[in-house]
Amino acid sequence: MAGGLAVLLVALVAVAALFDWNWLRNPAQSFITATTGRQTVINGRLDGEWSLTPRFVVEDFHMANAEWAKEKELVSFERAEIVVDLREMLRGRTVLPEIKLVKPRVALERRADGEGNWTFGVKVAKDVAAPEDRTEMPLIGRLRIEDGRFLYRDEKVGVDIDAEVATVVGANSEGRDRVRLGGRGTMHGEAFRLRMTGGSLLSLRESEEPYPLTIEMVVGETRGRISGTLADPIKFEGLDLDIALSGPDLARLQIITGVPLPMTPPYDLKGRLHRDGAVWRIETMAGRVGNSDLGGMIEIDTGRERLYLEADLRSKVLDYRDIGPLVGLRPEEERPPNTDAMTENQKAAAQKAGKPAADKGPPPRVLPDAPLAVEQIREVDAKVKFHGDKVEAPNTPLSAVDLDLLLENSVLHLRPLKLGVAGGQVNADIRIDARSDAVLTQYDVKLNKFRLERFLESAGLKDSGSGEISGRIQLVGYGDTVQKSLGSANGQIRMAMENGSLSNLAMELVGLDVGQAALFWAGGDKQIPLRCFVTDFNVEQGLMTPRVFVLDTTDTTVTAEGSISLTQELLGLKIKAHPKDPSLLAARTPINIKGAFSRPSIGVDAGPLAARGAGAVALGVLLTPLASILAFIEPGLESDSDCAALLKQVQSGRPG
């Protein structure tokens, strides 16, 4: 028996001594190819050791990618070394004291339909399923990655990462030192840098304590930092993490998170990140977006058929410029330049030098022209509440704002959108239907009890008038920008005011009554009762025409005719004043309001004024110079307007 054992031992030693590990190359290649369905080639050597903690070496390994993938290979590496503890395996534990990878390259890709190149089949997926618990993770001592490269392309969420990867881990074999992972590369063409620091590899599996983790990422100018602990780092559950985000525009976070967000000014936000299954939540969020403070909660549910976002946000002081991108205004640095070819000083210098002054460039557009993010609206459902205590805007008396936003099945509904204006309130119901290429927008905006004096004071015209204005805007338009939508709109715009007052000086100047204006200027301006102010504009294909435009006081009635083009952003109104009392030195001639919204011009109608001037010359020649004044005496035969009928007409929405 002893002799037989000796012979067997000698035979095993002989086999071990003569065994060539490269004999396993072809069987290994065939097994991996048959199992995964991906052609696998090992061009280098295989090596191993006969011990209780053997080291296995594989060189020049290549696995082909899916046929539809852009990259030729899914996995490749120049050299891999793995040390296995066979004694621990006999106890049912997977312990790998050391792993070293030299120039590994992994290219993961996912198509728009959700299929990934890492899907090999049901059986393989089951066999290599990810651990369900941290105790199922293999226990790794040292992990070293040299000159690694990681590529990830995801057509479904629009992510494209190409990063260099390297690890630096403590030199002991017990895995008690903290894990550090660093990578750099590009993401959507922007510089990308990642640095991760975690607990030890030993605590990743065996510790019952929460696992510490810090991740810092920079993509272009966008910066993110997550720091805290995880109860289960494998499932990424039990999160207790602080999150900090900053960058030039929240919309750029989509390339990192896959979550569509609106365009914003530069932001700096902090909060607490939690996770409950497929629901991610940022609580106690606080920080700034542009010049506005922002706080509240954001929740994202990735477990639904469509991504779902819910938020409850608030602001103490909201700068109106910071919400411009939300309604289609481009950030200031992206807006078309509003400059003339030459400044006035430059023109004067050019003329002095005998050079012709350059003409002004085309007037800039005023209506928001940034396109609506139609694809985002079609991919996401959302429910958002927002409250702002105060809104800051120059020369505009704004106060609190409230917004309820509901986005469902490609239909965006703002109802209500409330904004305090001049002591009154805007109450809007706006519905944007993006289910087809021709985006349909319905506007229903109610203007309630605006105080005229608040507007005038904001414009620097204190004690120039008072009254309460109300109205309604009802429009329907097509287009993916506010500019296109209003430029194609049909509907009506109505406003009315009664029982107010206006500056007598202003009314006389509107009528170019020089004599009366001079008296008020010398003796002090007075307030005259305003019987009513009524406007009713019909809007057809973006062209506004007044069906009714009457401003009636006790001594003057003002009317208007013409049109306003929302399509071309052009003014074309003629204002006429009709006096109710005789007046000396009255050059009653219409006032023309013309030009682009961004460059309006106001002037008098030369025709009637010239006719009166010709009459004055004739009377001066035939009679006496003093008699020429008679041509500018207004008989004042205009009667009061029927304000009650006009108000009733506008309130009912019936045309005149």
Secondary structure, 3 states (H helix, E strand, C coil): CHHHHHHHHHHHHHHHHHCCHHHHHHHHHHHHHHHHCCCEEECCCEECCCCCCCEEEEEEEEEECCCCCCCCEEEEEEEEEEECCHHHHHCCCCEEEEEEEECCEEEEEECCCCCECCCCCHHHHHHCCCCCCHHHCCEEEEEEEECEEEEEEECCCCEEEEEEEEEECCCCCCCCCEEEEEEEEEECCEEEEEEEEEEEHHHHHCCCCCEEEEEEEEECCEEEEEEEEEEECCCCEEEEEEEEEEECCHHHHHHHHCCCCCCCCCEEEEEEEEEECCEEEEEEEEEEECCEEEEEEEEEECCCCCEEEEEEEEECCEEHHHHHHHHCCCCHHHCCCCCCCCCHHHHHHHHHCCCCCCCCCCCCCCCCCCCCCHHHHHHEEEEEEEEECCEECCCCCEEEEEEEEEEECCEEEEEEEEEEECCEEEEEEEEEECCCCCCEEEEEEEEEEEEHHHHHHHCCCCCCEEEEEEEEEEEEEECCCHHHHHHCCEEEEEEEEEEEEEEHHHHHHHCCEHHHHHHHHHHCCCEEEEEEEEEEEEEECCEEEEEEEEEEECCEEEEEEEEEECCCCEEEEEEEEEECCCECCECCCCEEEEEECCEEEEEECHHHHHHHHHHHHHHHHHCCHHHHHHHHCECCCCCCCCHHHHHHHHHHCCCC
